[in-house]
Amino acid sequence: MSRRAWIAAGLAAAGLVLGVLALSWGDYPISWPQLFEASESGDFARTVVFTWRAPRITAALAFGAALGIAGMVFQTITANPLGSPDIVGFATGSYTGVLLATILLGGGGAALAGGALTGGLATAAVVYGLTHRYGAQAFRLIVVGLAVTAMLHAVNLWILTKLNQEVAVAASIWAGGSLSLISWQKLAWGLPLLALIGGLAPVLLPWLRQLELGDDAAAAHGVRPARARLAAVLLGVGLVAAVTACAGPIAFIALASPQVAARVAKGPGLPLGASAATGAVLLLTSDLLAQFVAPQPLPLGVVTVCLGGIYLMGLLWREARRAA
């Protein structure tokens, strides 16, 4: 295997080790002998490990990997480290679709997935329609995405005011991204959907590598830039929508994972595997911090937004030093 493949495998192994360790952490500590015996016993330890903790840890690893891939895709087609589905509004649009599906269809796995996908695609259509109208550029895409995100935040708040109190409180908590309500029942449709969409990433990887060289170079190598970019957007929006339908919009992971992966797995080309593994480790780490860093558990979104703010300040500081 190449050096980059070894690094990706090492990051994935680190995520799995952290996941196994997390099975024993919590308000009800479980020793290693209890952890190994839980699969055969029918006591409370089995419920804690396999019903409460295992779905949450599995979701953190799978959703983090999906967001890492989505971030890599968007940063490639925008040629900008700020090109992320949570920055350009696609994650917020997916959440809008989920809220509308909850109101109109009463929720449910299929309704939430359909609403998230519809909302994300509609937002992508609006953003790309506005940017292509005046000439598609990476900077314009991000600026328009920020504007659409702000508008969608206002729409989401208005929708929340129209819901009854119980549903509005649950939706408000979920709006920051949360894995606390993840169950095997929800993962039964969420994981296959992510596997189906994410499995297309290696197929699109050659096109993305050509887009890195620029539209003219990609066209010279037989790739149609517009078609490749559209396929990449559909892939990224699909991944973000599936995660949003299960856990709400989760910030920062898609933004930072490809950049961290690119610095760890140095070399030419796109770090697809490393981005996925980095996203998995970052999301699981963030969820563990949300559970244990404060006297009371924090919403996952609070932790990821704080980490994202620190990351953005560091990125801006580095760019300012480079410009100077």
C-alpha positions as CSV (number, residue, x, y, z in Angstrom):
1,M,0.0,0.0,0.0
2,S,1.0,3.6,-0.5
3,R,2.0,5.9,2.4
4,R,-1.3,7.7,2.1
5,A,-3.2,4.4,2.3
6,W,-1.3,3.4,5.4
7,I,-2.1,6.8,7.0
8,A,-5.8,6.4,6.2
9,A,-5.8,2.9,7.7
10,G,-4.0,4.1,10.8
11,L,-6.6,6.9,11.3
12,A,-9.4,4.4,10.8
13,A,-7.8,2.1,13.3
14,A,-7.5,4.9,15.8
15,G,-11.2,5.7,15.4
16,L,-12.1,2.1,16.0
17,V,-9.9,1.9,19.1
18,L,-11.4,5.1,20.4
19,G,-14.9,3.7,19.8
20,V,-14.1,0.5,21.8
21,L,-12.7,2.6,24.6
22,A,-15.9,4.8,24.6
23,L,-18.0,1.7,25.2
24,S,-16.6,1.5,28.7
25,W,-17.0,5.2,29.5
26,G,-20.0,6.9,31.0
27,D,-22.1,7.4,34.1
28,Y,-22.2,3.6,34.4
29,P,-18.5,2.6,34.0
30,I,-18.0,-0.8,32.6
31,S,-14.7,-2.7,33.2
32,W,-13.0,-4.6,30.4
33,P,-14.1,-8.0,31.7
34,Q,-17.7,-6.8,31.9
35,L,-17.3,-5.3,28.4
36,F,-16.2,-8.6,26.9
37,E,-18.8,-10.6,28.8
38,A,-21.7,-8.2,27.9
39,S,-22.3,-10.0,24.6
40,E,-23.1,-13.2,26.4
41,S,-24.9,-11.8,29.5
42,G,-28.4,-10.5,29.8
43,D,-27.8,-8.0,32.6
44,F,-27.8,-4.2,32.7
45,A,-24.3,-4.0,31.2
46,R,-25.5,-5.6,28.0
47,T,-28.3,-2.9,27.7
48,V,-25.8,-0.1,28.4
49,V,-23.2,-1.4,25.8
50,F,-25.4,-2.6,22.9
51,T,-28.6,-0.6,23.2
52,W,-27.3,2.8,24.4
53,R,-23.6,3.3,23.7
54,A,-22.9,1.2,20.6
55,P,-25.5,2.9,18.3
56,R,-24.2,6.3,19.3
57,I,-20.5,5.4,18.7
58,T,-21.3,3.7,15.4
59,A,-23.3,6.7,14.3
60,A,-20.4,9.1,15.2
61,L,-17.9,7.1,13.2
62,A,-20.2,6.6,10.2
63,F,-21.6,10.2,10.1
64,G,-18.1,11.7,10.6
65,A,-16.7,9.7,7.7
66,A,-19.7,10.8,5.5
67,L,-19.1,14.5,6.4
68,G,-15.4,14.1,5.8
69,I,-16.1,12.9,2.3
70,A,-18.7,15.6,1.7
71,G,-16.2,18.3,2.8
72,M,-13.5,17.0,0.5
73,V,-15.9,17.0,-2.4
74,F,-17.1,20.6,-1.9
75,Q,-13.6,21.9,-1.2
76,T,-12.4,20.3,-4.4
77,I,-15.2,21.8,-6.7
78,T,-14.8,25.2,-5.0
79,A,-11.0,25.1,-4.8
80,N,-11.3,26.8,-1.4
81,P,-10.7,25.5,2.1
82,L,-14.0,27.3,3.2
83,G,-16.0,25.3,0.7
84,S,-18.0,23.2,3.1
85,P,-21.7,22.1,3.0
86,D,-22.3,23.8,6.4
87,I,-20.8,27.0,5.1
88,V,-22.5,27.2,1.8
89,G,-25.9,26.4,3.2
90,F,-26.6,22.8,2.0
91,A,-26.7,21.4,5.6
92,T,-29.1,24.2,6.7
93,G,-31.3,23.5,3.7
94,S,-31.4,19.9,4.6
95,Y,-32.5,20.8,8.1
96,T,-35.2,23.0,6.6
97,G,-36.5,20.0,4.6
98,V,-36.5,17.9,7.7
99,L,-38.6,20.5,9.6
100,L,-41.1,20.7,6.7
101,A,-41.3,16.9,6.5
102,T,-42.0,16.8,10.2
103,I,-44.8,19.3,9.8
104,L,-46.4,17.9,6.6
105,L,-45.7,14.2,6.9
106,G,-45.3,13.7,10.6
107,G,-41.7,12.5,10.6
108,G,-40.6,8.9,10.2
109,G,-37.4,7.6,8.6
110,A,-38.4,7.8,5.0
111,A,-40.1,11.2,5.4
112,L,-37.0,12.7,7.2
113,A,-34.6,11.3,4.6
114,G,-36.7,12.5,1.7
115,G,-37.2,15.9,3.3
116,A,-33.5,16.3,4.0
117,L,-32.5,15.3,0.5
118,T,-35.1,17.6,-1.1
119,G,-34.1,20.5,1.1
120,G,-30.4,20.1,0.4
121,L,-30.9,19.7,-3.4
122,A,-33.3,22.7,-3.5
123,T,-30.7,24.8,-1.6
124,A,-27.9,23.6,-4.0
125,A,-30.1,24.5,-7.0
126,V,-30.7,28.1,-5.6
127,V,-27.0,28.6,-4.7
128,Y,-25.7,27.3,-8.1
129,G,-28.5,29.1,-10.0
130,L,-27.5,32.5,-8.4
131,T,-23.7,31.9,-9.0
132,H,-24.0,30.7,-12.6
133,R,-26.2,33.6,-13.5
134,Y,-23.3,35.9,-12.9
135,G,-20.4,33.6,-13.7
136,A,-19.6,30.7,-11.4
137,Q,-16.6,31.4,-9.2
138,A,-15.5,29.7,-6.0
139,F,-15.5,33.0,-4.0
140,R,-19.0,34.0,-5.3
141,L,-20.3,30.5,-4.5
142,I,-19.2,30.8,-0.9
143,V,-20.6,34.3,-0.5
144,V,-23.9,33.4,-2.0
145,G,-24.0,30.3,0.2
146,L,-23.4,32.3,3.3
147,A,-26.3,34.6,2.4
148,V,-28.6,31.7,1.7
149,T,-27.6,30.1,5.0
150,A,-28.5,33.2,6.9
151,M,-31.9,33.3,5.2
152,L,-32.6,29.6,5.9
153,H,-31.7,30.1,9.5
154,A,-34.4,32.8,9.7
155,V,-36.9,30.4,7.9
156,N,-36.0,27.6,10.3
157,L,-36.6,29.8,13.4
158,W,-39.9,30.9,12.0
159,I,-41.0,27.3,11.4
160,L,-40.0,26.4,15.0
161,T,-42.3,29.2,16.3
162,K,-45.2,27.5,14.4
163,L,-44.7,24.1,16.0
164,N,-46.3,23.0,19.2
165,Q,-44.1,23.4,22.3
166,E,-43.0,19.8,22.7
167,V,-42.0,19.3,19.1
168,A,-40.4,22.8,18.9
169,V,-38.1,22.0,21.9
170,A,-37.1,18.7,20.5
171,A,-36.4,20.2,17.1
172,S,-34.4,23.1,18.6
173,I,-32.1,20.6,20.5
174,W,-31.8,18.5,17.4
175,A,-31.0,21.7,15.3
176,G,-27.5,21.8,16.8
177,G,-26.7,18.3,15.8
178,S,-27.2,15.5,18.4
179,L,-26.4,11.8,18.7
180,S,-28.2,11.4,21.9
181,L,-31.4,10.0,20.3
182,I,-29.6,7.6,17.9
183,S,-30.9,4.1,17.9
184,W,-30.3,0.9,15.9
185,Q,-33.8,1.5,14.4
186,K,-32.7,4.8,13.0
187,L,-29.4,3.4,11.8
188,A,-31.2,0.6,10.1
189,W,-32.0,3.0,7.2
190,G,-29.4,5.6,7.8
191,L,-26.3,3.4,7.4
192,P,-27.4,1.7,4.2
193,L,-28.3,5.0,2.7
194,L,-24.8,6.4,3.6
195,A,-23.1,3.3,2.2
196,L,-25.0,3.6,-1.0
197,I,-24.2,7.3,-1.6
198,G,-20.7,7.1,-0.2
199,G,-19.9,4.1,-2.4
200,L,-20.1,6.4,-5.4
201,A,-17.2,8.6,-4.1
202,P,-14.5,6.3,-5.5
203,V,-16.3,6.3,-8.8
204,L,-16.2,10.1,-9.0
205,L,-12.7,10.4,-7.6
206,P,-11.0,10.5,-11.1
207,W,-13.3,13.3,-12.2
208,L,-12.5,15.2,-9.0
209,R,-8.8,14.8,-9.6
210,Q,-9.2,16.3,-13.1
211,L,-11.2,19.2,-11.7
212,E,-8.3,20.0,-9.3
213,L,-6.3,20.8,-12.4
214,G,-8.9,23.4,-13.6
215,D,-11.8,23.2,-16.1
216,D,-9.6,23.6,-19.2
217,A,-7.3,20.8,-18.2
218,A,-10.2,18.6,-17.2
219,A,-11.9,19.2,-20.5
220,A,-8.7,18.4,-22.3
221,H,-8.6,15.0,-20.6
222,G,-12.1,14.2,-21.7
223,V,-14.0,15.3,-18.5
224,R,-17.0,17.6,-18.8
225,P,-16.5,20.0,-15.9
226,A,-20.2,21.0,-15.6
227,R,-21.3,17.4,-15.5
228,A,-18.6,16.3,-13.1
229,R,-19.3,19.2,-10.8
230,L,-23.0,18.5,-10.8
231,A,-22.4,14.8,-10.0
232,A,-20.1,15.9,-7.1
233,V,-22.7,18.2,-5.7
234,L,-25.3,15.5,-5.8
235,L,-22.9,13.2,-4.0
236,G,-22.0,15.7,-1.3
237,V,-25.6,16.9,-0.7
238,G,-26.8,13.3,-0.5
239,L,-24.2,12.5,2.3
240,V,-25.1,15.6,4.2
241,A,-28.8,15.1,3.8
242,A,-28.6,11.5,5.2
243,V,-26.6,12.7,8.2
244,T,-28.9,15.6,8.8
245,A,-32.0,13.3,8.6
246,C,-30.5,11.1,11.4
247,A,-28.8,13.6,13.7
248,G,-29.5,17.2,12.6
249,P,-27.0,19.6,11.0
250,I,-23.5,19.0,12.4
251,A,-21.1,21.9,11.8
252,F,-17.3,21.9,11.5
253,I,-16.6,18.3,10.7
254,A,-17.0,18.6,6.9
255,L,-15.0,21.9,7.0
256,A,-11.9,20.7,8.8
257,S,-11.6,17.0,8.0
258,P,-10.2,17.4,4.5
259,Q,-7.7,20.1,5.6
260,V,-6.5,18.0,8.5
261,A,-6.3,14.9,6.3
262,A,-4.3,16.8,3.6
263,R,-1.7,17.8,6.2
264,V,-1.4,14.4,7.8
265,A,-1.4,12.4,4.5
266,K,0.9,14.6,2.5
267,G,1.2,14.0,-1.2
268,P,-0.5,14.6,-4.5
269,G,-4.2,13.9,-5.1
270,L,-7.3,13.9,-3.0
271,P,-7.1,12.3,0.4
272,L,-10.5,10.4,0.2
273,G,-9.8,7.7,2.7
274,A,-7.9,10.0,5.1
275,S,-10.7,12.6,4.9
276,A,-13.3,10.0,5.8
277,A,-11.2,8.5,8.7
278,T,-10.3,12.0,10.0
279,G,-14.0,13.0,10.0
280,A,-14.9,9.8,11.9
281,V,-12.2,10.5,14.6
282,L,-13.2,14.2,14.9
283,L,-16.9,13.5,15.3
284,L,-16.4,10.8,17.8
285,T,-14.0,12.9,19.8
286,S,-16.4,15.9,19.7
287,D,-19.2,13.7,20.9
288,L,-17.1,12.3,23.8
289,L,-16.2,15.9,24.7
290,A,-19.8,16.9,24.6
291,Q,-20.6,14.1,27.1
292,F,-17.8,14.4,29.5
293,V,-16.0,17.8,29.3
294,A,-18.6,19.6,31.4
295,P,-20.5,18.7,34.6
296,Q,-23.6,18.3,32.5
297,P,-23.7,16.9,28.9
298,L,-23.5,19.5,26.2
299,P,-25.2,19.4,22.8
300,L,-22.8,18.0,20.2
301,G,-23.3,21.2,18.1
302,V,-21.9,23.4,20.8
303,V,-18.6,21.5,20.8
304,T,-18.3,21.3,17.0
305,V,-19.1,25.0,16.6
306,C,-16.5,26.0,19.2
307,L,-13.9,23.8,17.5
308,G,-14.9,25.2,14.2
309,G,-14.5,28.8,15.4
310,I,-11.0,28.0,16.7
311,Y,-10.2,26.3,13.4
312,L,-11.4,29.3,11.4
313,M,-9.4,31.7,13.5
314,G,-6.3,29.6,13.0
315,L,-7.0,29.4,9.3
316,L,-7.4,33.2,8.9
317,W,-4.3,33.9,11.0
318,R,-2.3,31.6,8.9
319,E,-3.6,33.2,5.7
320,A,-2.8,36.7,7.1
321,R,0.7,35.7,7.9
322,R,1.1,34.2,4.4
323,A,-0.2,37.4,2.8
324,A,2.2,39.5,4.9
